[in-house]
Amino acid sequence: MCGIVGGIAQREVSAILLEGLRRLEYRGYDSAGMAILSAPGQLRRLRTLGKVERLAEAIATEGLPGTLGIAHTRWATHGEPSERNAHPHVCRDRCAVVHNGIIENHEALRREQTAAGHRFTSATDTEVIAHAVYDELAAGRGLVDAVQGARRRLDGAYALGVIDTQDPERLVAARQGSPLVIGLGFGENFIASDVFALLPVTSRFLFLEEGDIAEITREAVRIWDAAGNQVERPVKESGLSADAVERGQFRHYMQKEIFEQPRAIADTLEGRLTGSRVLPEAFGNQAPEILAATRAVEIVACGTSFHAGLVARYWIESLTGLPCRVEVASEYRYRRHVVPQGALFVTISQSGETADTLAALRMAKGLGYASTLTICNAPESSLVRESDLVLLTHAGPEIGVASTKAFTTQLVALLLLTTVLGRYNGLDGATEAQRVALMRSLPGKIDEALGLDDTVRTLAERFVEKRHTLFLGRGDQYPIAMEGALKLKEISYIHAEAYPAGELKHGPLALIDEDMPVVAVAPNDKLLEKLKSNLQEVRARGGELFVFADHRVSMDEERGITVIRVPQVDGIISPLVFTVPLQLLAYHVAVLKGTDVDQPRNLAKSVTVE
């Protein structure tokens, strides 16, 4: 969602904050702004609608000197995208605030503050924070105490950065429900929504925990926990380099991340396999005992991660015999649950800060699950810290909003989990060895699938003028069809839906005509003949078919049927291989349509509010 950057230094900080905002653009935003303490008692603020480059142009024109400042990219929740609603928000030229999250009781606070004489200049929920901090400062409290007092009045989720014109030596940050990190320098310190923003200036980070408040000066950082106790948070050294989030030779981040998948999958497998076995200890020291005792699995996730969970349901139930349920996190939270005995609660998230998934995990801890496991790409995230077991995906930074390598590495992690659970539920050594061999072959198979890039680029021309597309799959390919449809709609804005191919007769056939392309995934599996029959139903009604088929599948091209040959692949790993050409299709269609591939409209990379 929104992006926060702030800093206090011995040098001017506007260029550092601006670069930080650029590195947070992947999160999604509609406006940008910066406030700098340019001289004692003088706060200067610039805000622009649209891209960060517009803010950069304004700063280049007007200048924004100073050694203490905060900056922000906003994704609209309360109030339309506009300059007046952009952050930072200021109260009476005294204090400035940047905020990521949602203040749920903002309407009540707005009424109280209006009655007390405050004038609102925006339609945001954030402005009530600035007024609340000002009231505390006006009562004679220091900035740390003022932020602490103000936050006691706030209900909701927030990460905050606050500065005071009468206190030019400190920046205060607070975290409740939204991530915030502190970057440690020499004679300078910074805050940001994630480490990517600060990699050009530091590799040393402190990760604020739930309820923390921090005082940041040039020389020191002090942190208090939710109970008001001063605490030490461990310093973490990031292994990422500043150029880890650069596009390099690629036109878009999404394209780069699609082509990084062989390496990302190899990295995810590294250290988790030995000879012909999966190491259960890869999930944590307690994993052998916990996974051996698991009698059911419940998976909760959102978006693309939810699709990964749906694939895993097929794997877990067919290969281990354990019951597996998969649910969207935002729905899980609002119904009564019957928890099976010995159930493992699994959360999946790229960022580890997905608000609904994190809230579901916290709710689940009181419901009687045997244990919790998270599959995640962010080692210092809330989901990782709050779960009993963890498997990190090692996908590396994923900047494009439409997830690609995060998805395939999540599938790899779930395949590792399925294999370990299988061992404790009757899987023999020979079969496990076969699965391990298939997993080891994955980077090569994905690389082969990427060889379809030119073919799919040409194919994409036939989708550019279409307004709707239907995706079909059967078995564990049905969630892959769902993921293909999601990718196409996310970045090309073509309406796309996915169905189990066997459901065509139950409604979707009514949509089929010459203007509705139908994309099908056809591995060489036991459902192939059923799928072929479903595809004939489409052709009989004039629909145009685009079939991604295994080389061994007997299917000829003819009028209305285009067959794209996917590398030969065996059973259990086929969902990973078949997802690659669907990613390429979405990407090339979006490029041809001229949309913003990496930052599609209305979407954010990390959904840290409900």
Disulfide bonds with the S-S distance in Angstrom:
none
